[in-house]
């Protein structure tokens, strides 16, 4: 009686350990491969910048350091892939060694076999969101800054957006200005609720200029209903003030933080701020939905792999079964990317684009597992 009671627990533990081992090996292989691809790509980009005097030259240590910053983010992205490859490899071993057939003879259904595994995989997905996501967002920000230093990726003529408004730096001779606007009308090239901090050549604040509104003309920012405060003179109010800037009157460009540089708990606040300012939030919404779906996508990969690999105990068609499992898993992932792209361009609702592919994979896996466990009628 003791043996019968303990046997399911022992076999569940063994199956789960085996699957985790193969998934971790697949994850290590993917991360290592992508790391070396990133190094090669950064070498290519650095070679294209030879002779560009205003950029800092990246040496070997800098390139390896930049590639290392992407490891956590890459790990977060390839976990579903790793679970797919690890699951297919593990379940193929089960078929060869007749583990699944043996467990069925003891009355253990496929659902009972994959349920503990699915719980563990769900916890791995939660760990990815709670621990990997904040770390990857910090490292991705650092990576983007280094890109600006070594490759000149940032656009200095664009307003950067955060939850406190729009920001831009303006350099004119020895002076520097930081312009902050709470709201921007890109169509009419107008700023609202403006604060301008003017620094002298010693990087000390020379004056602060507050205005209700303003708009750019060629090499000038015209401000209206202005309050000027200086270090030596008390503040004064004037109707109009023209601030010289190095900017053409060709419209206002806004540079929004990439969603992968924002921690998932900060995303809702950032998205609400974007909506208040009339910015397109589709890309950020879909990214947030994808992060929420990560644990369920991992489970979907396990269920699809188990249902396809263990459906038949025949060993003659091993290549066909593995190929089918790979095609189904990768198709789910890549079709999901197409749907995400359609959602980002607002051709599909963000909610459908974010949750749709994962739910399709999850429900398909549940249906296939249930069909295997369903008793066959004579």
N, C-alpha and C positions, 0 to 999 in steps of 0.2 A: 504493500500500500504506500509506503514511504517513497519507493522508487517511482511509482506511477505519478505521485504528487509532484515530485521534484523534476521529473524528466522534462516537462514543457518549459520550466524556468531555465534549465540547463541548455536546452536546445535553442531557446530564444536568445539567451546570452551569447551562445556560440555563433549563431547566425548574424546577430548584430555586430559582433566583433569582427567577423569576416568581412562584412559589407563595409564597415568603417575603415578597415585596413586598405581595401581596394580603392575606396573613395579618396583617402588621404594620399595614396600613391599617385592616383590620377591628378589630384590637386597639385602635388609637388611637381609633377611632370609639366603640367600646363603653366604654372607660375614660372618655372625655370625657363621654359621655351619662350614665353612672352618677355621675360626679363632680357634675354639675349637679343630678341628681336628689337626691343626698345633701345638697347645699346647701339645696335647697328643703325637704326633710324636716327638716333641722336648724333652719331658720327657723321652720317650723311648730311644732316642739317647744319652741323658745325662746319663742315668743309665748304658748304655753299656760302658761309658768312666770312670766309677769308678775305681780308682786305677792306672790310667794312669797319672804318676807324671808330665810329661812335659806339660800337658794341664790344663787350668784353669777350676775349677769346676763351672758349671752353677747352680745358685740358682733359686728360683721361679720367682723373679723379672726379672732376665736375660732372662728366657724363655718367660715370658709374653711380655717383651720388644722386643725380636726377632720376636715373632708371630705378634706383632703389626706392625713391619716394613713391613710385607708382605700384610697388609690390602689393601693398595692402589693398589698394583700389582694384588692382587686377584680380587679386584673390577673391574679393567680394563679387566681382563680375563672373568669374569662371566656376564658382561653387556649383551652380546647376549643371554645367557641362561635366564637371568632375564627378558629380553624383551619377550622371547618366552613364559615363564610361565605366566608372567603378561598379555600378549596379549590373551592367551588361556583363562585365568580366566575372563578377562574383556569381551571378545566377547561371552563367555558363559553366562554372566549376560545379555548382550544385547539380546541374543536369548530368555532367560527366560522372559525378560520384553518387548519383541517385539519392542525394540528401532529401530532395523534395518528395520523392516517391516513398522514401522510408518514413518521413514525418506524416504523410497521408495515411499510411498503414496504422499509425498510432492515433488516428482520428483528428489530426491537426490540419485544419483547412488552410488554404493560401491566405485568407484574410487574417487568421490568427498568426500566421507566420510573418506577414508584412506589417501588422499593426504595431508591435513594439519597435520595429525598424522605423516606421513612419513617425512615431513619437520622438525618437532620437533625432531624426532628420529635421523635424519641426523645431526642436530645441536648437539645433545647429543654425537654422535659419534665423531664429530669434537672437542668438549670439552674434550672428553676422550683422544684424540691424543695430543691436545695442552696443557692441564693442568695435566691430570693424568699421562701421559707417562713420562714427565721429572721428576715428583716427584717420580714415582715408580722406575725409573732407578737409582735415587740417593739412595733411601731406599734399593733397591736390592743390590747395591754395599756395603752399610753398613752391610746388612744382611750377605753377603758373607764373609766380614772381620770378623764378629763375629763368623761365622761358623769355620773359621780358628783358632780362639782363643780358642773356647770351644770344637770343635770336630776334629780339625786338618784336615780340608778338603783340604787345598791348598797343592799343590805339589811343594816343595821348589827346586826340581831338574829340574823343567821345566822353560824354558824361557817364560816370560809373554810378550805379544805383544800389542803395541799400535801404534798410528800414527807416533811416533817418533822412531820406531824400536823395537828391542827385548831387554829385560832386565832380569837380574838374579843377585841374591846376592850370594856371596861365603864367607863362614866363615872358617878361618884357624887359629887355636890358638886364639890369642888376636886380630888379624887383620881381617878386613872385606873388601871385594872388591865388587864393583858394576860394572858389565860388560854390556856394551851396544853395540849392533851390528845393523847396518842398514839393513843387509840382511843375510839370513841363507840358507845354502844348507843342508837340513836334510839328504839327501841320502849320501852325502860325508862327513858329520859331519864337515862342514867348515863354519866359520864366515867371514863376509866381512865388511870393514869400521868400525873398532872396536875402542871403547874408554873404558878404564878400569880406575876406580877411586879407589885407594887403601887408606883405612883409618887406622889410628893407634888405640891403645886401648882407646885414649881420643876422638875418633870420629872426628879427624881432618884429612883432606886430606893430605896424606903423599906424594903421587905421582900420576901423570896422565900418562897413557900409551896409545898411539895411534898407530894403526897398520892397514895396508892395508887388511890383511887376517890373519886367524889363525884357528887351529883345535885342538880338544881335543885328548890327549892320556891319559893313566892311570895316574891320579893325577897331570896332567899338562895341561896347555893351551899354546901351542907353537904359538908364534906370529911372523909375518914376515913383514919386512920393517917398523921398529918400531921407534917411537919418544917418548922418556921418559922425562917428566918434573917433577922436584921435588921442594920442598919448598925452599931449600937452594942452589941448584946447577942449573945452566942454563940448558936448554933442550939439549939432545944429540940424535943423530940418530944412530941406530944400525940395522944390517940386521936381527937378530933373537933374540927373548927374550922368556924365559920359565917362565910362571907364575904358582906357585904351587896352586892347587885347590883340593877340596875334591870331585872328580867326577871320575866315571869309564868311560872308553872309549867305552860306549855302545850306542852311538848315541846321537842325540840332540832331546829333546822333547820340543814342543812349547805349552804353555797354552794360549789360546785365550779367550778374554773377552766374556762372554755369551751375546747374543744379547739383552736379557731383561735388562741388566745393562747399555745399551747405549741409549741415547736419539735419537729419530727418525731423528732429523736434523743432528746429528753427524754420523749416520749410513752410509750415502753414502761415506763420506770421509774415514771412517774406512774400508769399503768394498773395496774401490779403493786401499788403502794401502795393504790390504790382497792380492788383485790380483797382485799387483806389486811384492809381495814377494812369489808368487806361492802358497798361502794357499787356502784351500777350502772355498769358500764364500757362498755355497748353503744355509746353515742354516741361515746365517745373511740376505741374500737376501729374503728368504721366510718370515722371521720374519718381515722385512720391508714391504713387500707386504701385509702381514696379517694386519699390523697396518693401512696401507692405505685403505684397504678394510673394516675396522671396521664399518664405518658409513653405508656402503652398506649392510653389513651382518646384521646389526640391522634392516634396512628397510626390508630385505628379510624375517626376522623372523616375522615382523608385517604382511607383505603381505601374507605369507603362512598361518599364524594363521587365518587371516581374511577370506581368501578364503575357508579354510577347515571348520571353525566354523560357518560361515554365509551362507554356500552353501545351507543348508537345514534348514527350519524353524520347522521341526519335533522335538518334545521333547522326543519321545519314545527312540530314539537311541542316547541319550546324551553321555553315556559312550563310545560308539563306536566312536563318532565324536571326543571326547577329546583324546581318545587313539590314533586315527589316526594322529591327529595334533601333539601330543607329539612324536610319532614315526618318523614322517616326519622331525620335527625340530631337534631332537636329531640325527637322521641319517645323516642329512646334516652336523651337527657339527662333528660327529665322523668319517664319511667318509672323511671329510675335513682333520682331523688329520692324517688319513692313507695316504692321498695324500701328505700332508706336510712331512710325514716321508719318503715317496718314493722320494720326491724332495730333502730332506736333504742328502739322500744316492746317489744322482745324477742319479737315475733311471728314473726320470721325469725332464723336464726343470723347472728351478726355477720359471719362469714367469707363466707357466701353473699351477704349484703347489700352487703358492701364490694367483693368481686371480681366478683360475678355480672353486673351490667350492662355493665361494661367488657369482660369476656370474651365476652359475647354479641355485642357490637358488633364486637369484633376478629375473632372467628371468622366472623361473617356477612360482614364485609368481605373476609376472605381467601377465603371460598367464592365470592363474587361475582366477585372478580378472577380466580380460577382458572377459573370457568365462561366468562368472556370470552376468556381465552387458550386455552381448550381447542379443538382443531381441530374444525370442524363436519363431521359426516358427511353425505355425500350420500345 
